[in-house]
């Protein structure tokens, strides 16, 4: 390791991780330039890259810096970026309650990542809602359109996601093809719809939002079944 350059240390999974972080960075930049819907769409693209890097890491083994690189990328794409985009999306409706909820979400997100990095990462389930899922939910909600955006609901949703991330509630890892394929198609369709017609994005994001809300409450459903 001592004689290797930083680029020689990188593996295929790390390239996907870097793409994840780039999507988050571009989302932060673009939302400041008025790209209200492109910014959360990039967060969805970051989520796909996050899933791909995990798959590649399991398939080909990760690098020595892979885990730390992944967490840094997740902080940008699913911690900082959704917070900035949501506050910008709220516009004149933004208030101190939303800001407090967003700050709470961000702090819970980095705590969740820190706990994950110091625990056994190969467990069959996650402890607490993954920050990636949190970022997806917030992004999908914004992509449903301004007509469905409610500042009160956005504040409560953000706060609840924060609580779920630091909770001890266990969430399944979606690795089965029968789950990954339809979810992947839904993500892809939502992202591609942005290039076709924004009204299609509203519809696809609503479906994605529904799927993610089901994932959020899936531990409760599992207990009742």
C-alpha positions in Angstrom: 0.0 0.0 0.0 2.8 2.4 0.8 4.2 2.5 -2.7 0.8 2.7 -4.4 -0.6 6.0 -5.7 -4.2 6.8 -4.6 -5.4 5.9 -8.1 -3.8 2.5 -8.0 -5.6 1.8 -4.8 -9.0 2.3 -6.4 -11.1 -0.7 -7.6 -14.1 -0.9 -9.8 -16.6 -0.4 -6.9 -14.8 2.8 -6.0 -15.4 4.3 -9.4 -19.1 3.9 -8.8 -18.7 5.5 -5.4 -17.0 8.5 -6.9 -19.8 8.8 -9.4 -22.2 8.8 -6.5 -20.4 11.7 -4.8 -20.2 13.6 -8.1 -24.0 13.3 -8.5 -24.4 14.8 -5.1 -22.0 17.6 -5.8 -23.7 18.5 -9.1 -27.1 18.4 -7.4 -25.8 21.0 -4.9 -24.5 23.2 -7.6 -27.5 22.9 -10.0 -30.2 23.6 -7.4 -28.5 27.0 -6.8 -28.9 27.7 -10.5 -32.6 27.0 -10.6 -32.6 23.3 -11.7 -35.3 22.5 -9.2 -36.1 19.0 -10.5 -32.8 18.0 -12.0 -31.1 18.2 -8.6 -33.3 15.6 -6.8 -33.1 13.5 -10.0 -29.4 13.4 -9.6 -29.8 12.1 -6.0 -31.7 9.1 -7.5 -28.8 8.6 -9.9 -26.4 8.7 -6.9 -28.6 6.0 -5.2 -28.2 3.7 -8.2 -24.5 4.2 -8.2 -24.5 3.5 -4.4 -26.2 0.2 -5.1 -23.9 -0.7 -7.9 -20.8 0.0 -5.8 -22.1 -2.4 -3.1 -22.7 -5.1 -5.7 -19.3 -4.7 -7.3 -17.6 -4.7 -3.9 -19.3 -8.0 -3.1 -18.5 -9.4 -6.5 -14.9 -8.4 -6.9 -14.0 -7.4 -3.3 -13.5 -3.8 -2.2 -10.4 -1.7 -1.8 -8.8 -0.7 1.5 -10.4 2.7 1.3 -13.7 1.6 -0.1 -15.8 1.7 3.1 -14.6 5.1 4.1 -15.0 6.4 0.5 -18.5 5.1 0.4 -19.5 6.9 3.7 -18.0 10.2 2.5 -19.9 9.9 -0.8 -23.1 9.1 1.1 -22.7 12.2 3.4 -22.6 14.4 0.3 -25.3 12.7 -1.8 -27.8 11.6 0.8 -26.9 13.9 3.7 -25.9 17.4 2.6 -27.5 17.5 -0.9 -31.1 16.5 0.0 -31.0 19.0 2.9 -29.9 21.9 0.6 -32.3 20.9 -2.2 -35.3 20.6 0.2 -34.7 24.0 1.7 -34.3 25.5 -1.7 -37.4 23.7 -3.0 -39.5 25.1 -0.1 -38.7 28.6 -1.3 -40.7 31.3 0.4 -42.5 28.6 2.5 -39.2 27.6 4.2 -39.3 28.3 7.9 -37.3 27.6 11.1 -39.2 24.3 11.8 -38.2 22.9 8.4 -34.6 24.1 8.9 -34.5 22.4 12.3 -35.9 19.2 10.9 -33.3 19.3 8.1 -30.5 19.9 10.5 -31.8 17.0 12.6 -31.9 14.7 9.6 -28.3 15.6 8.6 -27.0 14.9 12.1 -28.9 11.6 12.3 -27.6 10.7 8.9 -23.9 11.1 9.8 -24.5 9.3 13.2 -26.1 6.5 11.3 -23.1 6.2 9.0 -20.7 6.3 11.9 -22.6 3.5 13.6 -22.6 1.4 10.4 -18.9 1.8 10.0 -18.1 0.6 13.5 -20.5 -2.3 13.4 -20.4 -5.6 11.5 -21.3 -4.6 8.0 -22.1 -8.1 6.7 -25.2 -8.6 8.8 -28.4 -9.7 6.9 -30.2 -6.5 7.8 -29.5 -2.8 8.6 -29.9 -1.3 12.0 -31.8 1.9 11.4 -33.0 3.3 8.1 -30.1 3.6 5.7 -29.2 7.3 4.8 -29.5 6.3 1.2 -33.2 5.5 1.7 -33.7 8.8 3.5 -32.2 10.7 0.7 -34.3 8.8 -1.9 -37.5 9.5 0.1 -36.9 13.3 0.3 -35.9 13.5 -3.4 -38.9 11.4 -4.6 -41.2 13.6 -2.5 -39.9 16.8 -4.2 -40.1 15.1 -7.6 -43.9 14.5 -7.1 -44.2 18.2 -7.9 -44.9 21.5 -6.3 -48.7 20.9 -6.2 -48.2 18.1 -3.8 -45.5 19.8 -1.7 -46.7 20.7 1.8 -44.3 22.4 4.2 -45.8 20.8 7.3 -45.7 17.3 5.8 -42.1 17.9 4.5 -41.0 18.9 8.0 -42.6 15.9 9.7 -41.3 13.5 7.0 -37.8 14.8 7.4 -37.9 14.6 11.2 -39.3 11.0 11.1 -36.7 9.9 8.7 -34.0 11.3 11.0 -35.5 9.3 13.9 -35.7 6.1 11.9 -32.0 6.4 10.9 -30.8 6.5 14.5 -33.3 3.9 15.7 -32.5 0.2 16.4 -35.3 -0.9 14.0 -33.9 -3.5 11.5 -34.4 -3.0 7.8 -33.9 -5.8 5.2 -31.1 -5.5 2.7 -32.7 -5.6 -0.8 -30.5 -8.1 -2.6 -33.0 -10.5 -4.1 -33.5 -10.2 -7.9 -37.3 -10.3 -7.5 -36.9 -7.1 -5.5 -33.9 -5.4 -7.2 -35.2 -5.7 -10.8 -38.6 -3.9 -10.4 -37.1 -1.3 -8.0 -34.2 -0.7 -10.4 -36.6 -0.3 -13.3 -38.7 2.2 -11.2 -35.6 4.2 -10.5 -34.5 4.1 -14.1 -37.9 5.1 -15.4 -38.1 8.0 -12.9 -34.7 9.3 -13.9 -35.3 8.9 -17.7 -38.7 10.5 -17.5 -37.0 13.8 -16.6 -35.5 14.0 -20.1 -38.9 13.2 -21.7 -41.5 15.2 -19.8 -41.6 16.5 -16.3 -45.2 15.4 -15.9 -44.1 11.8 -16.4 -41.5 12.5 -13.6 -44.3 13.5 -11.2 -46.1 10.3 -11.9 -43.1 8.0 -11.7 -41.8 9.8 -8.5 -45.2 9.2 -6.9 -44.8 5.5 -7.5 -41.2 5.6 -6.2 -42.3 7.6 -3.1 -45.0 5.0 -2.4 -42.5 2.1 -2.7 -40.0 3.9 -0.4 -42.7 4.6 2.2 -43.6 0.9 2.2 -39.9 0.2 2.9 -39.9 2.7 5.7 -42.9 0.9 7.4 -41.8 -2.6 6.4 -40.5 -3.5 9.9 -44.0 -2.8 11.3 -45.7 -4.8 8.5 -43.3 -7.7 9.1 -44.3 -7.9 12.8 -48.0 -8.0 12.0 -47.7 -10.7 9.3 
